[in-house]
């Protein structure tokens, strides 16, 4: 009975969506940081290809 009431509550769905959005944003920011770290360590592959030509 209580779970059924909870599933109908709009605040529950909004909070769940907000938490999922924040987690996705955090994951995206971590991925971007990893990409920047890789570029700093190894450089941009396109730049090194152009320098060889």
N, CA, C and O atoms as a Maestro MAE file, in Angstrom:
{
 s_m_m2io_version
 :::
 2.0.0
}

f_m_ct {
 s_m_title
 :::
 protein
 m_atom[212] {
  # First column is atom index #
  i_m_mmod_type
  r_m_x_coord
  r_m_y_coord
  r_m_z_coord
  i_m_residue_number
  s_m_chain_name
  s_m_pdb_residue_name
  s_m_pdb_atom_name
  i_m_atomic_number
  :::
  1 25 0.828 -1.193 0.000 1 A "UNK " " N  " 7
  2 3 0.000 0.000 0.000 1 A "UNK " " CA " 6
  3 2 0.877 1.263 0.000 1 A "UNK " " C  " 6
  4 15 0.629 2.199 -0.761 1 A "UNK " " O  " 8
  5 25 1.891 1.277 0.851 2 A "UNK " " N  " 7
  6 3 2.767 2.451 0.958 2 A "UNK " " CA " 6
  7 2 3.600 2.652 -0.312 2 A "UNK " " C  " 6
  8 15 3.810 3.783 -0.749 2 A "UNK " " O  " 8
  9 25 4.071 1.549 -0.898 3 A "UNK " " N  " 7
  10 3 4.874 1.643 -2.124 3 A "UNK " " CA " 6
  11 2 4.031 2.174 -3.285 3 A "UNK " " C  " 6
  12 15 4.511 2.958 -4.103 3 A "UNK " " O  " 8
  13 25 2.798 1.750 -3.346 4 A "UNK " " N  " 7
  14 3 1.907 2.213 -4.414 4 A "UNK " " CA " 6
  15 2 1.668 3.719 -4.293 4 A "UNK " " C  " 6
  16 15 1.606 4.427 -5.298 4 A "UNK " " O  " 8
  17 25 1.537 4.197 -3.068 5 A "UNK " " N  " 7
  18 3 1.349 5.629 -2.830 5 A "UNK " " CA " 6
  19 2 2.609 6.400 -3.227 5 A "UNK " " C  " 6
  20 15 2.523 7.494 -3.786 5 A "UNK " " O  " 8
  21 25 3.772 5.827 -2.939 6 A "UNK " " N  " 7
  22 3 5.045 6.467 -3.252 6 A "UNK " " CA " 6
  23 2 5.242 6.602 -4.759 6 A "UNK " " C  " 6
  24 15 5.741 7.622 -5.235 6 A "UNK " " O  " 8
  25 25 4.847 5.568 -5.512 7 A "UNK " " N  " 7
  26 3 5.010 5.605 -6.959 7 A "UNK " " CA " 6
  27 2 4.119 6.657 -7.627 7 A "UNK " " C  " 6
  28 15 4.425 7.113 -8.728 7 A "UNK " " O  " 8
  29 25 3.040 7.039 -6.982 8 A "UNK " " N  " 7
  30 3 2.149 8.060 -7.524 8 A "UNK " " CA " 6
  31 2 2.596 9.471 -7.151 8 A "UNK " " C  " 6
  32 15 2.086 10.451 -7.695 8 A "UNK " " O  " 8
  33 25 3.546 9.576 -6.227 9 A "UNK " " N  " 7
  34 3 3.992 10.879 -5.731 9 A "UNK " " CA " 6
  35 2 4.918 11.548 -6.744 9 A "UNK " " C  " 6
  36 15 5.950 10.981 -7.105 9 A "UNK " " O  " 8
  37 25 4.565 12.732 -7.200 10 A "UNK " " N  " 7
  38 3 5.361 13.445 -8.197 10 A "UNK " " CA " 6
  39 2 6.695 13.891 -7.628 10 A "UNK " " C  " 6
  40 15 7.683 13.955 -8.361 10 A "UNK " " O  " 8
  41 25 6.749 14.200 -6.338 11 A "UNK " " N  " 7
  42 3 8.013 14.618 -5.714 11 A "UNK " " CA " 6
  43 2 9.036 13.492 -5.780 11 A "UNK " " C  " 6
  44 15 10.223 13.745 -5.984 11 A "UNK " " O  " 8
  45 25 8.589 12.252 -5.610 12 A "UNK " " N  " 7
  46 3 9.485 11.090 -5.685 12 A "UNK " " CA " 6
  47 2 10.104 10.984 -7.067 12 A "UNK " " C  " 6
  48 15 11.307 10.757 -7.191 12 A "UNK " " O  " 8
  49 25 9.291 11.147 -8.114 13 A "UNK " " N  " 7
  50 3 9.799 11.043 -9.484 13 A "UNK " " CA " 6
  51 2 10.725 12.207 -9.819 13 A "UNK " " C  " 6
  52 15 11.730 12.019 -10.504 13 A "UNK " " O  " 8
  53 25 10.399 13.393 -9.349 14 A "UNK " " N  " 7
  54 3 11.254 14.547 -9.591 14 A "UNK " " CA " 6
  55 2 12.606 14.365 -8.909 14 A "UNK " " C  " 6
  56 15 13.647 14.634 -9.509 14 A "UNK " " O  " 8
  57 25 12.596 13.910 -7.665 15 A "UNK " " N  " 7
  58 3 13.845 13.688 -6.936 15 A "UNK " " CA " 6
  59 2 14.667 12.586 -7.598 15 A "UNK " " C  " 6
  60 15 15.890 12.697 -7.688 15 A "UNK " " O  " 8
  61 25 14.018 11.540 -8.055 16 A "UNK " " N  " 7
  62 3 14.720 10.455 -8.734 16 A "UNK " " CA " 6
  63 2 15.355 10.946 -10.028 16 A "UNK " " C  " 6
  64 15 16.499 10.607 -10.331 16 A "UNK " " O  " 8
  65 25 14.614 11.743 -10.787 17 A "UNK " " N  " 7
  66 3 15.148 12.299 -12.024 17 A "UNK " " CA " 6
  67 2 16.327 13.223 -11.742 17 A "UNK " " C  " 6
  68 15 17.331 13.186 -12.454 17 A "UNK " " O  " 8
  69 25 16.211 14.040 -10.722 18 A "UNK " " N  " 7
  70 3 17.276 14.971 -10.378 18 A "UNK " " CA " 6
  71 2 18.544 14.235 -9.969 18 A "UNK " " C  " 6
  72 15 19.641 14.636 -10.357 18 A "UNK " " O  " 8
  73 25 18.414 13.183 -9.204 19 A "UNK " " N  " 7
  74 3 19.576 12.392 -8.782 19 A "UNK " " CA " 6
  75 2 20.217 11.705 -9.983 19 A "UNK " " C  " 6
  76 15 21.442 11.677 -10.098 19 A "UNK " " O  " 8
  77 25 19.404 11.154 -10.874 20 A "UNK " " N  " 7
  78 3 19.943 10.487 -12.067 20 A "UNK " " CA " 6
  79 2 20.644 11.497 -12.971 20 A "UNK " " C  " 6
  80 15 21.701 11.195 -13.524 20 A "UNK " " O  " 8
  81 25 20.073 12.693 -13.129 21 A "UNK " " N  " 7
  82 3 20.687 13.733 -13.947 21 A "UNK " " CA " 6
  83 2 22.025 14.177 -13.354 21 A "UNK " " C  " 6
  84 15 22.999 14.353 -14.086 21 A "UNK " " O  " 8
  85 25 22.075 14.357 -12.039 22 A "UNK " " N  " 7
  86 3 23.319 14.767 -11.386 22 A "UNK " " CA " 6
  87 2 24.391 13.696 -11.523 22 A "UNK " " C  " 6
  88 15 25.560 14.018 -11.735 22 A "UNK " " O  " 8
  89 25 24.015 12.441 -11.406 23 A "UNK " " N  " 7
  90 3 24.975 11.348 -11.572 23 A "UNK " " CA " 6
  91 2 25.491 11.287 -13.006 23 A "UNK " " C  " 6
  92 15 26.680 11.054 -13.223 23 A "UNK " " O  " 8
  93 25 24.624 11.490 -13.973 24 A "UNK " " N  " 7
  94 3 25.043 11.487 -15.375 24 A "UNK " " CA " 6
  95 2 25.977 12.659 -15.656 24 A "UNK " " C  " 6
  96 15 26.966 12.506 -16.373 24 A "UNK " " O  " 8
  97 25 25.672 13.815 -15.103 25 A "UNK " " N  " 7
  98 3 26.528 14.984 -15.285 25 A "UNK " " CA " 6
  99 2 27.905 14.755 -14.671 25 A "UNK " " C  " 6
  100 15 28.921 15.105 -15.270 25 A "UNK " " O  " 8
  101 25 27.936 14.171 -13.488 26 A "UNK " " N  " 7
  102 3 29.209 13.869 -12.840 26 A "UNK " " CA " 6
  103 2 30.023 12.880 -13.678 26 A "UNK " " C  " 6
  104 15 31.231 13.050 -13.839 26 A "UNK " " O  " 8
  105 25 29.374 11.865 -14.202 27 A "UNK " " N  " 7
  106 3 30.064 10.893 -15.047 27 A "UNK " " CA " 6
  107 2 30.601 11.538 -16.313 27 A "UNK " " C  " 6
  108 15 31.706 11.219 -16.752 27 A "UNK " " O  " 8
  109 25 29.830 12.441 -16.902 28 A "UNK " " N  " 7
  110 3 30.267 13.137 -18.110 28 A "UNK " " CA " 6
  111 2 31.479 14.022 -17.808 28 A "UNK " " C  " 6
  112 15 32.426 14.066 -18.592 28 A "UNK " " O  " 8
  113 25 31.449 14.722 -16.677 29 A "UNK " " N  " 7
  114 3 32.574 15.584 -16.315 29 A "UNK " " CA " 6
  115 2 33.838 14.757 -16.049 29 A "UNK " " C  " 6
  116 15 34.938 15.182 -16.404 29 A "UNK " " O  " 8
  117 25 33.693 13.600 -15.440 30 A "UNK " " N  " 7
  118 3 34.850 12.728 -15.209 30 A "UNK " " CA " 6
  119 2 35.409 12.233 -16.542 30 A "UNK " " C  " 6
  120 15 36.626 12.150 -16.709 30 A "UNK " " O  " 8
  121 25 34.535 11.905 -17.488 31 A "UNK " " N  " 7
  122 3 34.983 11.448 -18.801 31 A "UNK " " CA " 6
  123 2 35.725 12.563 -19.536 31 A "UNK " " C  " 6
  124 15 36.751 12.318 -20.169 31 A "UNK " " O  " 8
  125 25 35.202 13.788 -19.449 32 A "UNK " " N  " 7
  126 3 35.860 14.927 -20.093 32 A "UNK " " CA " 6
  127 2 37.242 15.173 -19.480 32 A "UNK " " C  " 6
  128 15 38.198 15.473 -20.195 32 A "UNK " " O  " 8
  129 25 37.337 15.045 -18.172 33 A "UNK " " N  " 7
  130 3 38.621 15.243 -17.499 33 A "UNK " " CA " 6
  131 2 39.615 14.170 -17.940 33 A "UNK " " C  " 6
  132 15 40.797 14.457 -18.126 33 A "UNK " " O  " 8
  133 25 39.146 12.954 -18.106 34 A "UNK " " N  " 7
  134 3 40.016 11.870 -18.563 34 A "UNK " " CA " 6
  135 2 40.506 12.136 -19.985 34 A "UNK " " C  " 6
  136 15 41.663 11.869 -20.311 34 A "UNK " " O  " 8
  137 25 39.610 12.667 -20.834 35 A "UNK " " N  " 7
  138 3 40.002 12.993 -22.202 35 A "UNK " " CA " 6
  139 2 41.063 14.090 -22.221 35 A "UNK " " C  " 6
  140 15 42.029 14.000 -22.979 35 A "UNK " " O  " 8
  141 25 40.896 15.123 -21.397 36 A "UNK " " N  " 7
  142 3 41.872 16.214 -21.329 36 A "UNK " " CA " 6
  143 2 43.218 15.711 -20.817 36 A "UNK " " C  " 6
  144 15 44.272 16.116 -21.306 36 A "UNK " " O  " 8
  145 25 43.169 14.827 -19.831 37 A "UNK " " N  " 7
  146 3 44.403 14.263 -19.286 37 A "UNK " " CA " 6
  147 2 45.139 13.444 -20.349 37 A "UNK " " C  " 6
  148 15 46.365 13.502 -20.440 37 A "UNK " " O  " 8
  149 25 44.401 12.693 -21.141 38 A "UNK " " N  " 7
  150 3 44.996 11.897 -22.211 38 A "UNK " " CA " 6
  151 2 45.648 12.802 -23.255 38 A "UNK " " C  " 6
  152 15 46.745 12.513 -23.734 38 A "UNK " " O  " 8
  153 25 44.969 13.899 -23.607 39 A "UNK " " N  " 7
  154 3 45.518 14.825 -24.604 39 A "UNK " " CA " 6
  155 2 46.781 15.504 -24.083 39 A "UNK " " C  " 6
  156 15 47.716 15.735 -24.850 39 A "UNK " " O  " 8
  157 25 46.824 15.827 -22.792 40 A "UNK " " N  " 7
  158 3 48.011 16.442 -22.223 40 A "UNK " " CA " 6
  159 2 49.181 15.462 -22.214 40 A "UNK " " C  " 6
  160 15 50.326 15.855 -22.434 40 A "UNK " " O  " 8
  161 25 48.897 14.207 -21.963 41 A "UNK " " N  " 7
  162 3 49.953 13.205 -21.878 41 A "UNK " " CA " 6
  163 2 50.473 12.805 -23.255 41 A "UNK " " C  " 6
  164 15 51.684 12.702 -23.447 41 A "UNK " " O  " 8
  165 25 49.582 12.578 -24.212 42 A "UNK " " N  " 7
  166 3 49.975 12.055 -25.514 42 A "UNK " " CA " 6
  167 2 49.853 13.060 -26.653 42 A "UNK " " C  " 6
  168 15 50.307 12.783 -27.763 42 A "UNK " " O  " 8
  169 25 49.258 14.206 -26.406 43 A "UNK " " N  " 7
  170 3 49.053 15.186 -27.463 43 A "UNK " " CA " 6
  171 2 47.870 14.805 -28.321 43 A "UNK " " C  " 6
  172 15 47.260 13.751 -28.141 43 A "UNK " " O  " 8
  173 25 47.559 15.679 -29.256 44 A "UNK " " N  " 7
  174 3 46.440 15.438 -30.164 44 A "UNK " " CA " 6
  175 2 46.962 14.657 -31.371 44 A "UNK " " C  " 6
  176 15 47.926 15.081 -32.008 44 A "UNK " " O  " 8
  177 25 46.348 13.543 -31.686 45 A "UNK " " N  " 7
  178 3 46.828 12.703 -32.785 45 A "UNK " " CA " 6
  179 2 46.760 13.435 -34.119 45 A "UNK " " C  " 6
  180 15 47.611 13.209 -34.980 45 A "UNK " " O  " 8
  181 25 45.780 14.298 -34.313 46 A "UNK " " N  " 7
  182 3 45.663 15.043 -35.573 46 A "UNK " " CA " 6
  183 2 46.833 15.996 -35.766 46 A "UNK " " C  " 6
  184 15 47.308 16.171 -36.888 46 A "UNK " " O  " 8
  185 25 47.303 16.614 -34.686 47 A "UNK " " N  " 7
  186 3 48.416 17.535 -34.789 47 A "UNK " " CA " 6
  187 2 49.697 16.799 -35.160 47 A "UNK " " C  " 6
  188 15 50.482 17.304 -35.962 47 A "UNK " " O  " 8
  189 25 49.925 15.613 -34.591 48 A "UNK " " N  " 7
  190 3 51.147 14.879 -34.881 48 A "UNK " " CA " 6
  191 2 51.126 14.343 -36.318 48 A "UNK " " C  " 6
  192 15 52.180 14.238 -36.946 48 A "UNK " " O  " 8
  193 25 49.949 14.005 -36.846 49 A "UNK " " N  " 7
  194 3 49.853 13.542 -38.233 49 A "UNK " " CA " 6
  195 2 50.176 14.667 -39.201 49 A "UNK " " C  " 6
  196 15 50.837 14.438 -40.214 49 A "UNK " " O  " 8
  197 25 49.720 15.881 -38.906 50 A "UNK " " N  " 7
  198 3 49.967 17.009 -39.776 50 A "UNK " " CA " 6
  199 2 51.450 17.405 -39.774 50 A "UNK " " C  " 6
  200 15 51.973 17.865 -40.789 50 A "UNK " " O  " 8
  201 25 52.114 17.226 -38.649 51 A "UNK " " N  " 7
  202 3 53.519 17.583 -38.549 51 A "UNK " " CA " 6
  203 2 54.404 16.646 -39.355 51 A "UNK " " C  " 6
  204 15 55.478 17.054 -39.796 51 A "UNK " " O  " 8
  205 25 53.985 15.409 -39.558 52 A "UNK " " N  " 7
  206 3 54.787 14.424 -40.305 52 A "UNK " " CA " 6
  207 2 54.715 14.664 -41.794 52 A "UNK " " C  " 6
  208 15 55.641 14.293 -42.516 52 A "UNK " " O  " 8
  209 25 53.653 15.269 -42.279 53 A "UNK " " N  " 7
  210 3 53.454 15.465 -43.723 53 A "UNK " " CA " 6
  211 2 54.315 16.565 -44.268 53 A "UNK " " C  " 6
  212 15 54.265 16.852 -45.464 53 A "UNK " " O  " 8
  :::
 }
 m_bond[211] {
  # First column is bond index #
  i_m_from
  i_m_to
  i_m_order
  :::
  1 1 2 1
  2 2 3 1
  3 3 4 2
  4 3 5 1
  5 5 6 1
  6 6 7 1
  7 7 8 2
  8 7 9 1
  9 9 10 1
  10 10 11 1
  11 11 12 2
  12 11 13 1
  13 13 14 1
  14 14 15 1
  15 15 16 2
  16 15 17 1
  17 17 18 1
  18 18 19 1
  19 19 20 2
  20 19 21 1
  21 21 22 1
  22 22 23 1
  23 23 24 2
  24 23 25 1
  25 25 26 1
  26 26 27 1
  27 27 28 2
  28 27 29 1
  29 29 30 1
  30 30 31 1
  31 31 32 2
  32 31 33 1
  33 33 34 1
  34 34 35 1
  35 35 36 2
  36 35 37 1
  37 37 38 1
  38 38 39 1
  39 39 40 2
  40 39 41 1
  41 41 42 1
  42 42 43 1
  43 43 44 2
  44 43 45 1
  45 45 46 1
  46 46 47 1
  47 47 48 2
  48 47 49 1
  49 49 50 1
  50 50 51 1
  51 51 52 2
  52 51 53 1
  53 53 54 1
  54 54 55 1
  55 55 56 2
  56 55 57 1
  57 57 58 1
  58 58 59 1
  59 59 60 2
  60 59 61 1
  61 61 62 1
  62 62 63 1
  63 63 64 2
  64 63 65 1
  65 65 66 1
  66 66 67 1
  67 67 68 2
  68 67 69 1
  69 69 70 1
  70 70 71 1
  71 71 72 2
  72 71 73 1
  73 73 74 1
  74 74 75 1
  75 75 76 2
  76 75 77 1
  77 77 78 1
  78 78 79 1
  79 79 80 2
  80 79 81 1
  81 81 82 1
  82 82 83 1
  83 83 84 2
  84 83 85 1
  85 85 86 1
  86 86 87 1
  87 87 88 2
  88 87 89 1
  89 89 90 1
  90 90 91 1
  91 91 92 2
  92 91 93 1
  93 93 94 1
  94 94 95 1
  95 95 96 2
  96 95 97 1
  97 97 98 1
  98 98 99 1
  99 99 100 2
  100 99 101 1
  101 101 102 1
  102 102 103 1
  103 103 104 2
  104 103 105 1
  105 105 106 1
  106 106 107 1
  107 107 108 2
  108 107 109 1
  109 109 110 1
  110 110 111 1
  111 111 112 2
  112 111 113 1
  113 113 114 1
  114 114 115 1
  115 115 116 2
  116 115 117 1
  117 117 118 1
  118 118 119 1
  119 119 120 2
  120 119 121 1
  121 121 122 1
  122 122 123 1
  123 123 124 2
  124 123 125 1
  125 125 126 1
  126 126 127 1
  127 127 128 2
  128 127 129 1
  129 129 130 1
  130 130 131 1
  131 131 132 2
  132 131 133 1
  133 133 134 1
  134 134 135 1
  135 135 136 2
  136 135 137 1
  137 137 138 1
  138 138 139 1
  139 139 140 2
  140 139 141 1
  141 141 142 1
  142 142 143 1
  143 143 144 2
  144 143 145 1
  145 145 146 1
  146 146 147 1
  147 147 148 2
  148 147 149 1
  149 149 150 1
  150 150 151 1
  151 151 152 2
  152 151 153 1
  153 153 154 1
  154 154 155 1
  155 155 156 2
  156 155 157 1
  157 157 158 1
  158 158 159 1
  159 159 160 2
  160 159 161 1
  161 161 162 1
  162 162 163 1
  163 163 164 2
  164 163 165 1
  165 165 166 1
  166 166 167 1
  167 167 168 2
  168 167 169 1
  169 169 170 1
  170 170 171 1
  171 171 172 2
  172 171 173 1
  173 173 174 1
  174 174 175 1
  175 175 176 2
  176 175 177 1
  177 177 178 1
  178 178 179 1
  179 179 180 2
  180 179 181 1
  181 181 182 1
  182 182 183 1
  183 183 184 2
  184 183 185 1
  185 185 186 1
  186 186 187 1
  187 187 188 2
  188 187 189 1
  189 189 190 1
  190 190 191 1
  191 191 192 2
  192 191 193 1
  193 193 194 1
  194 194 195 1
  195 195 196 2
  196 195 197 1
  197 197 198 1
  198 198 199 1
  199 199 200 2
  200 199 201 1
  201 201 202 1
  202 202 203 1
  203 203 204 2
  204 203 205 1
  205 205 206 1
  206 206 207 1
  207 207 208 2
  208 207 209 1
  209 209 210 1
  210 210 211 1
  211 211 212 2
  :::
 }
}
